[in-house]
Amino acid sequence: MLDGENSSMSDKKSPKPKILLAEDDDAMRRFLEITLQRADYTVVSAEDGLAAMQIALTEKFDAVITDAVMPNLTGHDLCRILRRDPNFKDAPIIILSGLEQEVSANVEHDCADFYLVKGAKLKDDLVKKLAELIGAGS
């Protein structure tokens, strides 16, 4: 009887949170994809902000992670555009930057929920913060 209950509970497992990732650097994008997939997220990647915006118009996401500086549409611009969309009004958005001073300068002036510096602790910090933000939103 317990075996039957366990299998039916695993069948009702909730879907993995879906993340939109915008990063123009191929190596960094792949690193982030692997990091997020290992943390049990479904990841849809875009090579710049414009591509991410086009994807965002066709799919629903639980959170967005974007590089700050990208061609065609910056992460800051992508954030402002997505915040106008009802599907992303309350979705967590994390902006990544290679510059620590940029992060501290933009924290109070932008629409992102959190900023992270691309550094040695990015992997751990990103997974931890994403879990906090998605958990807070559900």
For each residue, the residues with C-beta under 8 A, 3 or more apart:
1: 4 5
2: 5 6
3: 6 7
4: 1 7 8
5: 1 2 8 9
6: 2 3 9 10
7: 3 4 10 11
8: 4 5 11 12
9: 5 6 12 13
10: 6 7 13
11: 7 8
12: 8 9
13: 9 10
14:
15: 18 42
16: 40 41 42
17: 41 42 62 63 134
18: 15 41 42 43 44 59 60 61 62
19: 36 41 42 43 44 61 62 63 64 65 130
20: 44 46 52 55 56 59 61 63 64 65
21: 29 32 33 36 43 44 45 46 52 64 65 66
22: 45 46 47 48 49 51 52 64 65 66 67 70 75 78
23: 28 29 32 45 46 47 65 66 67 70 96
24: 29 47 48 67 70 71
25: 28 29 67
26: 29 30 47
27: 30 31
28: 23 25 31 32 67 118
29: 21 23 24 25 26 32 33 45 47
30: 26 27 33 34
31: 27 28 34 35 123
32: 21 23 28 29 35 36 43 65 126
33: 21 29 30 36 37 43 45
34: 30 31 37 38
35: 31 32 38 39 123 126 127
36: 19 21 32 33 39 41 43 65 126 127 130
37: 33 34 40 41 42 43
38: 34 35
39: 35 36 127 130 131
40: 16 37
41: 16 17 18 19 36 37 130
42: 15 16 17 18 19 37
43: 18 19 21 32 33 36 37
44: 18 19 20 21 55 59 61
45: 21 22 23 29 33
46: 20 21 22 23 49 51 52 54 55
47: 22 23 24 26 29 51
48: 22 24 51 52 70 71 72 73
49: 22 46 52 53 66 70 71 72 73 74 75 77 78
50: 53 54 72 73
51: 22 46 47 48 54 55 72
52: 20 21 22 46 48 49 55 56 64 66 73 78
53: 49 50 56 57 73 78 81 82
54: 46 50 51 57 58
55: 20 44 46 51 52 58 59
56: 20 52 53 59 61 64 82 85 87 88
57: 53 54
58: 54 55
59: 18 20 44 55 56
60: 18 87
61: 18 19 20 44 56 64 87 88 91
62: 17 18 19 91 92 134 137
63: 17 19 20 91 92 93 94 130 133 134 137
64: 19 20 21 22 52 56 61 78 79 82 88 91 92 93 94
65: 19 20 21 22 23 32 36 93 94 96 126 130
66: 21 22 23 49 52 70 75 78 79 93 94 95 96
67: 22 23 24 25 28 70 75 95 96 97
68: 74 75 76 95 96 97 98 99 102 106
69: 74 75 97 98
70: 22 23 24 48 49 66 67 73 74 75
71: 24 48 49
72: 48 49 50 51
73: 48 49 50 52 53 70 77 78 81
74: 49 68 69 70 77 78
75: 22 49 66 67 68 69 70 78 79 95 96 112
76: 68 79 80 95 106 110 112
77: 49 73 74 80 81
78: 22 49 52 53 64 66 73 74 75 81 82
79: 64 66 75 76 82 83 93 95 110 111 112
80: 76 77 83 84 110 111
81: 53 73 77 78 84 85
82: 53 56 64 78 79 85 88 91 93
83: 79 80 88 89 93 111
84: 80 81 89
85: 56 81 82 88 89
86: 89
87: 56 60 61 91
88: 56 61 64 82 83 85 91 93
89: 83 84 85 86
90: 137
91: 61 62 63 64 82 87 88 137
92: 62 63 64 113 114 130 133 134 136 137
93: 63 64 65 66 79 82 83 88 111 112 113 114
94: 63 64 65 66 112 113 114 115 116 126 129 130 133
95: 66 67 68 75 76 79 106 110 112 114 115 116
96: 23 65 66 67 68 75 115 116 117 118 122 126
97: 67 68 69 100 102 103 106 115 116 117 118
98: 68 69 117 118
99: 68 102 103 117
100: 97 103 104 117
101: 104 105
102: 68 97 99 105 106
103: 97 99 100 106 107 115 116 117
104: 100 101 107
105: 101 102 109
106: 68 76 95 97 102 103 109 110 112 115
107: 103 104 110 115
108:
109: 105 106
110: 76 79 80 95 106 107
111: 79 80 83 93
112: 75 76 79 93 94 95 106 115
113: 92 93 94 133
114: 92 93 94 95 129 133
115: 94 95 96 97 103 106 107 112
116: 94 95 96 97 103 122 125 126 129
117: 96 97 98 99 100 103 122
118: 28 96 97 98 122
119: 122
120:
121: 124 125
122: 96 116 117 118 119 125 126
123: 31 35 126 127
124: 121 127 128
125: 116 121 122 128 129
126: 32 35 36 65 94 96 116 122 123 129 130
127: 35 36 39 123 124 130 131
128: 124 125 131 132
129: 94 114 116 125 126 132 133
130: 19 36 39 41 63 65 92 94 126 127 133 134
131: 39 127 128 134 135
132: 128 129 135 136
133: 63 92 94 113 114 129 130 136 137
134: 17 62 63 92 130 131 137 138
135: 131 132 138
136: 92 132 133
137: 62 63 90 91 92 133 134
138: 134 135
